[in-house]
Amino acid sequence: MTQTVLIAGASGRFGAHASTAFKRAGWQVRRFDRAHDTMMEAARGVDVIVNAQNPPNYQNWETEIPRITADVIAAAKAHGATVLVPGNVYNFGLQPGPWSDATPHSANTGKGKVRAEMERAYRASGVPTIILRAGDFIDTRASGTWLDLVILKSLSKGKFVYPGADDAVHAWAYLPDLARAAVELANKRAELERFCDVAFPGFAVTGREMAAAFSDVIGRELKVSRMGWWPIRVASPFWSLGRSLLEMRYLWDHAHWLDGGRFDALLPGFEMTPLGDALASALPGDVRPNKPVVGTKAFA
């Protein structure tokens, strides 16, 4: 029997890749349209709701995330669906790594507290929920990530611009792999506990290591420089998005990575796309890899 997934946020980064991954895996895919649909009606008859929906404005999380969460929980309860949420690392604050499902939530920012409260709401609801937690995204297209907006912006000029300490380990997730993992977990949902928190290991690399990997991909040594935060700081009193960016700046200086032990136990045969191939697929249009890309593991 064909399974059906409703994807909220299907035009976003994770949602777009999830739509492709579920469709390739043989699922019927519905896309939630927040302008015209109600969650309760859109979720009728679905097996899984992927809640990748975020408010249009990053700075509106505090008011909008609780509303979105309540709508998804109500629809999942009414229709007997499992919810799958792409989690982030905001919940953990400044604790040392590695981070996993066993790490206490100790958010040190407003957005981290919102995400922690969101997850508590899912746990308390009794709705079957999978949190697939990951670090910053590596996308195959320019989608407004830190990678394409900042780090790779000057790559064609031989510059690799990093937002923080280049010797601090940072967690990254290649979106096609993350979406494929979401499908595999959704297929195993009957075997999982009611609230299942899974850390996606992805890549844990320093800024220097990522610069070296990009240098290898394009065949050119890159000059590593640090992004200046002062323009954002100066504008932040008058720019709410700037204040939100400054709030999360600590993640670029605080070493962190995700423990993949539980992920490996649940999906023992999962193969990650090699870092070089993932980075090659993220190159801006004016930069080409110096050798053929072997291809991602995502849909092999």
N, C-alpha and C positions, 0 to 999 in steps of 0.2 A: 504494500500500500504506500502511495506517495505521501511523504510528510510535508507539512506546510510551515513556513517560517514567516513571521511578520517582522520586518526590519524598520525600526524607527531611527531616523538619521541616515537613511540609505544614500543620501548625496554627500555625506561627510566622509572623513578619511577611513575610519574603520568600517562604517556602514557600507560604503561602496565596495570595498574588498570582500566584506561578508556576503553581500548580494551575489557577487561573482562566484565565491567559493561554494555557497549553498546551492546555487543553480547548477554548477558543474558536478556537484555531488548528487544530483537528481532530486533535490527538494523543489517544491513549488514555492516561489518567492513572492511575497506581497510587500509593497513599499508603503509605509505610512506617510501620508501627506498631512502635515500639521495644519495647513491652511484650510483643508476641507474635511478631513476625517476626524472622527472621535476614536479614541483608543478602544473604548468598549465595543464599538461596532466593527472596527477594523480587525480586532483580534478574534472575532467569532470564528470558531472552527480551526484555529491554528494550533500547532503542537508546541511551538517555541516562539517567544517574543525576544528579539534582540533589541535591547534598549541602548542604542548608540546615539541617542538624541541629546544634544546639548542646547542651551539657550543660544540664540543668534549672537548675543553679546556676551563675551567672556566674563565681563564684570557683573552680570546679572545672575550668577549661579545661586547666590544666597536665597533669592526669592523663587527662582524658576525650577531648580533641581527638585526641591521637595514636592512641588506640584506635579512635575513629570513623573516622579517616583510613585506618588499616590495613584495617579491614573493607571500606570502600568500594573501595579499591584492589584488594583480593583479588577482590571480586565483579566489578568492571569487567574485570579481566584474564580471569577465568573465562568471562565471557559476552560479551566483545568490545564493551563499552559505552563510550561517551564520558562523562566526568564534567564537570559544570558546577558551579562553586562560586561563591557570592556572596562576593567578597573584600572586605576593608576597608582602611583606611588606616593601621592600627597598625604595619605593616611599616616605615614610612619614618622614624619617629622625629622628630627636630627639624630635618631638612633643609628648606631653603627650597623653596617651590613654584615652578612647578607639578610635580605628581608624575605619573609615567607608567610604562609597562612598562620604560623605560630607566633609571628612578631606582633606585639601589642600595638594597637593604634594610638599614636601619641602625636597627633597633628599639631603643628606649630603655626598654622596659617588659617585664615578664614575659609579658604577653599578646601583645605585638607579636612577641616571640621565638617564642612558640608558633605564631602564625599564619605567620611566616616559615618555620619548620621544617615546618609542614604543607604549604606550597607547594613546598618543596624535595623533600618526599617524593613528591608528585604528579609533579614534573618527573623525578625519578630513576626512577620506576616504569616509565616508558614508556607508561603509560596515556594515551590522548588526553584532554586536560584543557583546559577553558576556565575561566579566572579572570575573572569580571566584577566589577571592583573599583568600589566606590562609597563615598560619604561617609555621613553620618547620614541616617536614613530620614524621609521625610514620608509618613505613612500616611493612609488614608482612614477609619480607625477608631482608637479609643483602644486602643493595643496595648503600652503600657509603654515608649514611646520618650521621649527627652529632650523632644521637642516637646510631647507631650500631658501628661507628668507634671510638667514644670517650666515650660517657656516659655509655654504657653497656659493654665496652671492658673488664673490670675487675669485672663484676658482679658475676662470679663464685667464685671469691675470697672474696666476701662480700663487694666489694667497688663500690660506685656510684660516678663516676668522672664527675663533672659539669664544663662547660667552663666559667662560669661567676658567678655573685653574686647569691647565692642560695635563696635570699629573693626577687628577682625581678620576677614579673610575666612575663611569656613567652608564646607566641601563638604557638599552635600545631594543626596539622590536621591529622586525621587518614585516610590514603589514600583510603581504600575501601569506606568509607563514602563520602569522597570528590569526588570520581569518580561517585558514585551513584547520588550525588547532581548534577554533571555535566550533567548526562543523563536526570534528571528531568527538569533542566533548558532548555536543548536542546529541550525537548518535548514541552515546553511552549514558545518557541522562538517567535511565532507569536503574543503572548500577551505582549512581552517585548518591552521596548523602543529600539531605534536603537542602542544606545550604553548603555549597561547595566552593571554597576559595582556592584558586589555583594560580600560582605565580608562573608566568611565562619567562623562561630564562633568557631567551634572545641573545644579545651580545652585551658583554660587560667590558668596555674598553675605555682607556683614557683618551683625552683629546689628542695627545701625541700619537697614540696608537692608531686612532682613526685617521689622522693626517697622513701617517705612513701608509695606511691601507689605501687611501685615495691616491697617494703618490704612485703606488704600485699599479693601481687600476689605470691611471692615465699616462704612466710612463714619464712622469715629470716630478721633480722634487718640489714640494710646496713650502712656502714660507708661512710659518704659524704665527699668528698675531692674536691678541686678545681684544675682544669687542669692548668698546667704550660704552659704559652704562650712563655716562653723565647726561647725554641728551634726553634720555627717558626720565632721569631723576629731575632734571630742570623742568620738563613738561608735565611731570606727574601731578602737581597741584591743580592743573587745569585739564587733565587727561585721565579719565578713570581707567582706561585700558593700561596706560603706563603704570598706574599704581598697582594694578593686578600683576603686571609683569615683574615689577620690583618685589612684590610679595613672594614670588616663586623663584627668585634669583638664587636662593641658597642651594637649590638642586644642582647648580653648575659648579659649585665649590665643595659640596659635601659628597664624599665618595659613597656610592650606593650601587648595589646590584641585587638581582633576584635569585633566590635559591630554587633551582629547578628540580629538586628531589621529588616533590609530589607530582609535578608534571610528568617526569620520566616514568614514575610508577604507574600513572594513569594511561599514558600514551607511549609505551616503551619502544614502539617502532617508528616514532616520529623523527623525520630527518629535516634538520634546519638547512636552509639555503646558505652556502658559504658566504662569509662576510664580504669578500671581494665581489661576488656576483650581485649581492644585495646592493652594495654601494654603486656598482656600475649601472644598475637600473635606476638609481636616483640621480645620476649626473644631469646637470642642467643642459639645455639644448645646444649651447655653444661649446660643449666639451664632449669629447668622444673617448671611449676606452681604448687602450693601446693594444688590446687583444680581444678576440671574440669572447663573449660572455657565454659560459657553459649553459646557463639557464637556471631558473629558480626551481626549487623542489616543490613549489606550491601546487602545480597541476601536472607534474610529471606522471 
